[in-house]
């Protein structure tokens, strides 16, 4: 008769139970600590010196604080981060913003992603002409007096910006490399006509028909390649593309430049 082998009872189950108990104790301790921190710190008032702003280059701190629309001092639990984000988006031209409350140390953290300037821009404001910048999608970016020294060096100018022509600006900028030469200026006339200035042409008259804008851009590139080199290099040639199927060339003395 074979003797039966004797196995010691495993301690694994006991170890697992002890580990689970310790995990529960640690979780309860952390929850209690966080609860105490929330009670003791959550109703403490903060002031503007406890608001930390990150990512803002062209937008002064004072402008962001004003856009937050907070009546300080105020208890941190009474501050609504989502409402602040909406306020900043509404009042300032930023691409993205996130607001978070911190209990340790007691503070508000505002992270801003600004729009990247693509060109300088001019628009008609209540007090006359305003100077600003625009991004690649045509969104207006204000230049604040306290941040003028930080304004980037940009060669392209948008003259006559308005919210109505923002989409047209975006289309032109997306196709900038298809123009055949460097784009220097986009001009929006009061009558709706669009005029371009490039390194090859003194003026390019596009008229006011957005439906043919992309075809006009293709025509500019083709003409830049096909026209005599001497004619283009003079930088005084005027191209009339209001009818993109029948382009016309002029010299400055042959056309009324005020139109």
C-alpha positions in Angstrom: 0.0 0.0 0.0 1.4 3.3 -1.1 1.7 6.0 1.6 -0.3 9.1 0.9 1.7 12.4 0.5 1.0 15.2 3.0 0.7 18.8 1.7 1.0 21.8 3.9 -2.0 24.2 3.7 -1.2 27.1 1.4 -0.8 30.6 3.0 -1.6 32.3 -0.4 -5.2 33.0 0.5 -4.3 34.5 3.9 -1.7 36.7 2.2 -4.2 37.9 -0.3 -6.7 38.8 2.3 -4.2 40.8 4.3 -3.1 42.7 1.2 -6.8 43.5 0.4 -7.3 44.8 3.9 -4.2 47.0 3.6 -5.4 48.3 0.3 -8.8 49.2 1.8 -7.1 50.9 4.8 -4.9 52.9 2.5 -7.8 53.9 0.3 -9.9 55.0 3.3 -6.9 57.0 4.7 -6.4 58.8 1.4 -10.1 59.5 1.0 -10.2 60.9 4.5 -7.2 63.1 3.9 -8.6 64.4 0.6 -11.9 65.1 2.3 -10.3 67.0 5.1 -8.2 68.9 2.6 -11.4 69.8 0.6 -13.2 71.0 3.7 -10.3 73.0 5.1 -9.0 74.5 1.8 -12.1 74.4 -0.5 -13.8 77.3 1.2 -10.7 79.5 1.5 -10.8 82.6 -0.7 -8.2 83.2 -3.4 -7.1 86.4 -5.1 -5.6 87.2 -8.5 -2.0 86.4 -7.2 -3.1 82.8 -6.9 -4.1 82.5 -10.6 -1.3 81.1 -12.7 -1.5 81.5 -16.5 0.6 79.4 -18.9 1.0 79.5 -22.7 0.1 83.2 -23.2 2.6 85.1 -25.4 0.7 87.7 -27.2 -2.1 88.1 -24.7 -1.3 90.0 -21.5 -2.1 88.6 -18.2 -4.4 91.5 -17.4 -6.5 90.8 -20.4 -6.9 87.1 -19.5 -7.9 88.0 -15.9 -10.5 90.5 -17.2 -11.9 87.9 -19.6 -12.3 85.4 -16.7 -14.9 87.7 -15.1 -14.2 86.6 -11.5 -15.1 88.8 -8.5 -12.1 88.1 -6.3 -11.5 87.2 -3.5 -13.7 84.1 -3.9 -13.8 80.6 -2.4 -12.2 78.1 -4.8 -15.2 75.8 -4.6 -17.4 78.6 -5.8 -15.4 79.0 -9.0 -16.7 77.2 -12.1 -13.8 76.3 -14.5 -16.1 75.6 -17.4 -17.7 79.0 -17.2 -14.3 80.7 -17.1 -13.3 78.7 -20.2 -16.4 79.9 -22.0 -15.8 83.5 -20.9 -12.2 83.5 -22.2 -13.2 81.9 -25.5 -15.9 84.5 -26.0 -13.8 87.5 -25.2 -10.3 86.5 -26.5 -9.1 85.1 -29.8 -7.5 81.8 -28.4 -7.4 78.4 -30.0 -7.9 76.5 -26.8 -8.1 77.1 -23.0 -8.3 74.8 -19.9 -9.0 75.9 -16.3 -8.3 73.8 -13.3 -8.7 74.3 -9.5 -5.8 73.3 -7.3 -6.1 72.7 -3.5 -2.4 72.2 -2.8 -1.2 74.8 -3.2 -4.5 76.7 -3.3 -4.6 78.2 -6.8 -6.3 78.4 -10.3 -4.3 77.2 -13.3 -5.2 78.6 -16.7 -3.6 77.0 -19.8 -3.9 78.9 -23.0 -3.2 77.8 -26.6 -2.9 81.0 -28.7 -3.6 81.2 -32.4 -0.3 81.3 -34.4 -0.1 84.6 -36.3 0.2 84.3 -40.1 -0.1 87.9 -41.2 -0.7 91.4 -40.0 -4.2 92.7 -40.6 -6.1 96.0 -40.8 -9.8 96.4 -40.2 -12.3 99.2 -39.8 -13.3 99.7 -36.2 -15.5 102.1 -34.2 -12.6 104.5 -33.7 -11.0 104.2 -37.1 -8.6 101.7 -38.5 -7.4 98.9 -36.2 -4.2 96.9 -36.6 -4.1 93.2 -35.6 -3.0 89.8 -36.8 -4.7 86.8 -38.3 -4.0 83.0 -38.2 -4.0 80.6 -41.1 -7.8 80.2 -40.8 -8.4 84.0 -40.9 -9.3 84.5 -37.3 -8.6 88.0 -35.9 -5.8 88.2 -33.3 -5.7 91.6 -31.5 -2.4 93.3 -30.8 -2.5 94.7 -27.2 -0.5 97.8 -26.4 1.3 96.1 -23.5 2.4 93.3 -25.8 3.4 95.2 -29.0 7.1 94.5 -28.4 6.3 90.8 -28.6 4.5 91.0 -32.0 6.2 88.7 -34.5 7.9 89.8 -37.7 5.4 89.1 -40.5 5.6 90.1 -44.2 2.1 89.4 -45.3 -0.6 92.1 -44.8 -4.4 91.6 -44.9 -6.1 95.0 -45.7 -9.8 95.3 -45.0 -10.3 92.3 -42.8 -13.9 91.5 -41.7 -15.6 88.4 -40.3 -17.5 88.0 -43.6 -14.3 87.5 -45.6 -12.6 85.3 -43.1 -13.3 82.1 -45.2 -11.9 83.7 -48.3 -8.7 84.6 -46.5 -8.4 81.0 -45.3 -8.8 79.7 -48.9 -6.2 82.1 -50.2 -3.7 81.3 -47.5 -4.2 77.5 -48.0 -3.3 78.0 -51.6 -0.6 80.5 -51.1 2.1 78.2 -52.5 0.2 77.8 -55.7 0.4 81.5 -56.6 3.7 81.1 -58.3 5.5 83.8 -56.2 5.4 85.3 -52.7 2.1 86.7 -51.5 2.6 90.2 -50.1 -0.9 91.6 -49.6 -4.5 90.7 -49.7 -6.8 93.7 -50.1 -10.6 93.7 -49.6 -12.2 96.8 -51.2 -15.4 98.3 -49.8 -17.3 97.2 -52.9 -16.3 93.5 -52.2 -13.6 93.3 -54.8 -10.5 91.2 -53.9 -7.0 92.4 -54.9 -3.7 90.5 -54.4 -0.1 91.8 -54.5 2.6 89.2 -55.1 6.3 89.3 -55.9 5.5 88.9 -59.6 2.5 91.2 -60.0 1.9 94.7 -58.7 -1.8 94.0 -58.5 -4.1 91.0 -59.3 -7.7 91.9 -59.6 -10.0 89.0 -58.7 -13.4 90.8 -58.6 -16.0 89.6 -56.0 -17.0 86.2 -57.1 -15.8 83.7 -54.4 -17.1 80.8 -56.5 -14.2 81.1 -59.0 -11.5 81.9 -56.5 -9.8 78.5 -56.7 -9.8 78.7 -60.5 -8.3 82.2 -60.4 -5.5 80.9 -58.2 -4.7 78.2 -60.7 -4.6 80.8 -63.5 -2.2 83.0 -61.5 0.3 80.1 -61.2 0.0 79.2 -64.9 0.5 82.9 -66.0 3.5 83.2 -63.6 5.2 80.3 -65.5 4.1 81.2 -69.0 4.6 85.0 -69.2 8.0 86.4 -70.4 10.5 86.6 -67.6 11.3 90.3 -68.3 7.6 91.2 -67.9 7.2 89.5 -64.5 10.5 90.7 -63.1 9.5 94.3 -63.5 7.0 93.8 -60.6 4.8 96.5 -62.2 2.5 94.3 -64.2 -1.2 94.3 -63.3 -3.2 91.2 -63.9 -7.0 91.4 -64.3 -8.6 88.1 -63.5 -12.1 89.1 -62.9 -12.9 86.9 -65.8 -10.4 84.0 -65.2 -11.1 82.6 -68.7 -10.0 85.9 -70.3 -7.1 87.3 -68.2 -5.8 90.8 -69.1 -2.4 92.4 -68.5 -1.9 96.1 -67.9 0.7 98.6 -66.8 0.0 101.0 -64.0 -0.7 104.0 -66.3 -3.2 101.9 -68.3 -5.7 101.3 -65.5 -7.5 103.1 -62.7 -5.8 101.8 -59.5 -8.5 103.2 -57.2 -11.1 100.5 -58.2 
